[in-house]
Amino acid sequence: MNIENQVKEILADALGFSGIDEIHSDDSLMDDLGADSIDFLDIIFQIEKKIGVSIDSNKFNVAGFDINDSEYVSDFKLTKFGAENLQLAFPDRKEKYVEGAALRSLLSSVSVDDFISIVRSKIITDYLLLQKDQKIDLLKVIDKHKLTQYGADVLIKYIPELHNEFKAGLTLGDLGRVYSNKTAQAPILKMLEAIKTSKQGKK
């Protein structure tokens, strides 16, 4: 089963739906599917148990940014710095990420597709962290919320099937769309198997 369907199955189980056919990619986790903070904790637990990657509950809620970071959010509202950086990362959502936007409205805007993209990104990040002999510097992969040339070269090396897609300057939103490409599914699943094997070896 591909990552998209695995995540949808977890969401359906956690939120009381009969199957993944009732979970649509553009559904808002909160507004459309009715997820609350307790549900999120259960979903994160199930993601780790069934898929094998850990997601920080503080960091997945707003497009992968740490909502506890005072640079991004102050008094439960998006700061100017936060708005500017989220707009850079997700230029197609500029109307949502504006200074003063309420944190609740940001959380409610996270869709099923957003969450799936975050899970895929976490799989790739965890896999790159396993390549210790290659001395990959993850801090150089993304700069100012855009893919660097170094990052593009690293991703091309480990996902050669998408070598035409990875280019310096891609935003986080662009990367999410690349990772959803059908061609990316097989290598991402291989990465996930490598992560699981590594964890089993440490037990």
JOWO-V187904 format. One record per pair of residues at least 12 apart in sequence whose ideal C-beta (glycine too) atoms are under 6 Angstrom apart, sorted by the first residue. I is the first residue (numbers start at 1). GAP is how many residues later the second one is. Records with the same first field share a line. If there is no record, write none. Layout:
BEGIN
I->GAP + GAP
END
This chain:
BEGIN
2->183
3->117
4->112
5->15
6->45
7->109 + 112
8->12 + 15
10->36
11->12
14->25 + 28 + 29
15->18 + 20
23->89
25->87 + 88
26->85
27->85
28->80 + 83
29->81
30->78
31->77
44->13
52->143 + 144
53->69 + 70 + 73
55->67
60->58
61->46
62->44
63->27
64->54
73->30
76->27
77->23 + 25
78->23
80->19
83->14 + 15 + 16
85->60
88->57
89->56 + 82 + 83
90->83
96->13
117->59
120->59 + 68
123->65 + 68 + 69
126->69
127->64 + 68
130->68
136->18
145->27
146->23 + 25
147->21 + 23
148->20
149->19
152->14 + 15 + 16
159->28
161->22 + 26
162->21 + 22
165->13
END
